Amino acid sequence: MSALFCDTDLARRIEGAEAGFITAALAAAQRRTGGAGFAMPVAGGVAGFAEPDSPWNKVAGLGFAGVPDEDELARIEDAFAERGAAVQVELSNLADPAVGELLTGRGYRLASYENVLGLLVSGGDSERVTPPGVQVRPSGDDEFDVWLEVILDAVAHPDTEGLPWLDDFPRQVVADAERDIAATGARRYLALVHGVPAGGASMGIRDGIASFSAGTAPAFRRRGVQSALLAARLADAAADGCELAVVTTQPGSPSQRNVQRRGFELLYTRAVLIR
């Protein structure tokens, strides 16, 4: 039987942590660009814009602290329109259903989905198991460019199985977004296969929740790199007293399969709505 059940309280906590991560990244983007972005709280979540084509341009985490009113949504929509951007909302299926009804009534359309998976962190996660020839180590500022190059290579060659990511971000935009994540204090990890950089990962911690993201260069896929990166981060999450590790994947993707093999369970799905 499943050891992890996601009710609305847990979803609220996860979505609140996600909104916190995004808010921190938006602040980092503002410092980096000195631009005219914004971050607005909305219904327990955040609506934000960093710069053109940024992955931080979205509304996330809402629907767990009431329903936004029409005027609140209009202000958000106007702020995106002033910057020439569509409004993209990531809405959990455990959020208040009235939020989805409100959005569709205002002309938002369903564009995609993403899955949120979680794993209870325990002392047993302190063991760092790596396949032969694979090494994982913390990645410091002295090799940020090496780490970033691996991530960019992975993003440029996404999974071809399962539902594809909705957005295809320009290389420089991805690089800047990764710099924003680094500026929030997220930890970075580099995986090497026989000494060659093969994969990269990050981990942010908020409210006892460790949020994971990672990528493997296409030449090194299916060699245990992701499993090794997961093991390293779970060990550190356990050492830091985290209760839960969370990963967001595309439905039916190899990334989802990899984390489920490690014991992650599907908690809920987010609908991606666009106006």
Buried (B, 14 or more C-beta within 10 A) or exposed (E): EEEBEBEBEBBBBBBBBBBBBBBBBBBBBBEBBEBEBBBBBBBBBBBBBBBEBBBBBBBBBBBBBEBBEEEBBEEBBEBBEEBEBEBBBBBBBBBBEEBBEBBEEBEBEEBBBBBBBBBBBEEEBBEEEBEEEBBBEEBEEEBBEEBBBBBBBBBBBBBEEBBEBBBEBEEEBBBBBBBBBBBBEBBBBBBBBEEEBBBBBBBBBBEBBBBBBBBBBEEBBEBBBBBBBBBBBBBBBBEEEBBBBBBBBBEBBBBBBBBBEBBBBBBBBBBBBBB
